[in-house]
Every structure is written in C-alpha cells, then in structure tokens.
C-alpha cells in the first residue's frame, strides 16, 4: 500500500484533498469540504456569528476547523500541527482535556 500512495494522490488530486495523519493513516475528502465548511454552514443556518464558534481538535484533519473557529482548543495528546493551529492547548483527552478546555474558554 505504501508504494501506492503517490499513485493514489495523482489519480484523485483533481477532485479530492488528501489529509495525512499518523502512521500511514490518511483521509480523502472532496475538495471544497472540510470541518470548517461544516461549521460555516451550521452558523449560516442558525444565524450564529463566527465570533461565537469554538472547536476542539487533535489531528491534521482538524486544522481547517481549528483555524476557522474564533476560539480553538487542541488536545494535549494531539498532533503537533493541531497544537500549533489552536488558540489553547489543554490536557490529554483522557485527563479531562475537554472539560479543562471548556474551563479555559469560560
């Protein structure tokens, strides 16, 4: 499979974005769609201002969302790229990371 990734990228790159994660894991997402575009659509539908958006993430598939949201938190055990994209870094997920992240944002 490893030798096929470049081949896969070439075949799909015109319609899809490939997000690389850990240990050879990757995600294939249609171009123009992301977690950020999902937040944007929900905000539009519910008349929520972007300034009132919050996002929690831990991986490269969360980068668009972390950068889009007005307030962003990366999990302490997350990937370095997510930590760098976030406004705050909380403790690891299994050490009450989400609860602590909510407290930071309060």
C-alpha positions in Angstrom: 0.0 0.0 0.0 2.8 2.4 0.8 4.1 2.4 -2.7 0.6 3.2 -4.0 0.0 6.5 -2.1 1.7 8.6 -4.8 -0.3 6.8 -7.4 -3.5 7.4 -5.5 -2.7 11.1 -5.0 -2.2 11.5 -8.7 -5.4 9.8 -9.6 -7.6 11.7 -7.1 -5.9 15.1 -6.7 -8.2 16.9 -9.2 -11.3 16.1 -7.1 -10.1 15.2 -3.6 -7.9 16.6 -0.9 -5.7 14.0 0.9 -5.1 14.7 4.6 -2.1 12.8 6.1 -2.4 11.7 9.7 -0.4 9.3 11.9 1.2 6.0 11.0 0.2 6.0 7.3 -3.4 6.8 8.0 -4.9 9.3 5.6 -8.3 10.7 4.8 -9.7 11.5 1.4 -12.1 14.5 1.4 -13.9 16.0 -1.6 -12.4 19.4 -2.5 -14.3 22.3 -1.1 -15.5 20.4 2.0 -14.0 20.4 5.5 -14.9 20.6 9.1 -14.6 24.4 8.7 -17.1 24.5 5.8 -19.4 22.4 8.0 -19.2 24.9 10.8 -19.7 27.8 8.4 -22.9 26.1 7.0 -24.3 25.5 10.5 -23.5 29.1 11.5 -25.3 30.4 8.4 -28.4 28.1 9.0 -28.7 29.0 12.7 -27.6 32.7 12.4 -24.6 32.2 14.7 -21.7 34.7 14.4 -18.3 33.3 13.7 -17.1 35.1 16.8 -19.2 32.6 18.8 -17.6 29.5 17.4 -15.5 27.0 19.4 -13.6 24.0 18.1 -11.7 21.1 19.7 -9.3 19.0 17.8 -6.3 16.7 17.9 -5.2 15.9 14.4 -4.4 17.2 10.9 -7.9 16.5 9.8 -9.0 19.3 12.3 -6.6 22.0 11.1 -9.2 23.8 8.9 -11.7 23.8 11.7 -9.2 25.0 14.4 -8.1 27.8 12.1 -11.7 28.8 11.1 -13.2 28.9 14.6 -12.9 32.1 16.6 -11.8 30.0 19.6 -9.9 26.8 19.3 -8.5 24.2 21.7 -6.1 21.3 20.9 -5.9 18.2 23.0 -2.7 17.9 24.9 -2.1 14.4 23.4 -2.9 15.6 19.9 -0.6 16.1 16.9 1.9 19.0 17.0 0.2 20.6 13.9 -3.1 20.8 15.8 -1.5 22.3 18.8 0.2 24.9 16.7 -3.1 25.8 15.0 -5.1 26.2 18.2 -5.5 29.2 20.4 -5.1 27.0 23.5 -3.7 23.5 24.3 -5.5 21.6 27.0 -4.6 18.4 28.8 -4.8 15.0 27.1 -8.3 13.7 26.2 -8.3 11.0 28.9 -7.1 13.5 31.5 -10.3 15.6 31.3 -9.0 17.5 28.3 -12.4 18.6 27.0 -13.6 19.7 30.4 -10.4 21.6 31.1 -10.6 23.1 27.6 -14.2 24.3 28.3 -13.0 25.9 31.5 -10.2 27.7 29.7 -12.8 29.1 27.3 -15.3 30.1 30.0 
